[in-house]
Amino acid sequence: MKIEPNARINSKDFYVTIIHNISKVKVLCLIFTVFFGKHLSFKEVDVYKA
């Protein structure tokens, strides 16, 4: 699963992925896209880097 495809093990950055205002049907689509890292294209998915 590629929850945060840009994250690297040696990096000092911390990524937070937030999913908001999403329907139950769209959650099913989202689960399948996580395996390929394509879930970041959904407008309900926000990623923050700290």
C-alpha positions in Angstrom: 0.0 0.0 0.0 1.3 3.4 -0.9 -0.5 5.7 1.6 2.1 8.4 1.0 4.0 7.6 -2.2 6.4 10.6 -1.7 7.5 9.5 1.8 11.1 8.2 2.1 12.4 6.2 5.1 15.5 8.4 5.4 13.7 11.7 5.2 13.1 13.9 8.2 9.7 14.9 6.8 6.5 13.7 8.4 3.4 13.3 6.1 -0.2 13.4 7.3 -3.0 12.2 5.0 -6.5 13.4 5.8 -9.7 12.2 4.2 -12.8 14.3 4.7 -16.4 14.6 3.4 -16.5 11.4 1.5 -19.4 9.1 0.8 -19.4 5.4 1.7 -19.4 4.4 -2.0 -16.4 6.6 -2.8 -14.5 5.0 0.2 -14.7 1.7 -1.7 -13.1 3.3 -4.7 -10.5 5.0 -2.6 -9.4 1.8 -0.9 -8.5 0.2 -4.2 -6.5 3.2 -5.4 -4.4 3.2 -2.2 -2.5 0.1 -3.5 -1.2 2.1 -6.4 -0.9 5.5 -4.8 -3.6 7.1 -6.9 -5.8 8.1 -4.0 -4.0 11.5 -3.8 -6.0 12.6 -6.9 -9.3 12.6 -5.0 -10.4 16.1 -3.9 -11.4 14.6 -0.5 -7.8 13.6 0.2 -5.4 16.2 1.7 -1.7 15.6 2.4 0.3 17.8 4.7 4.1 17.7 5.2 5.7 18.7 8.4 
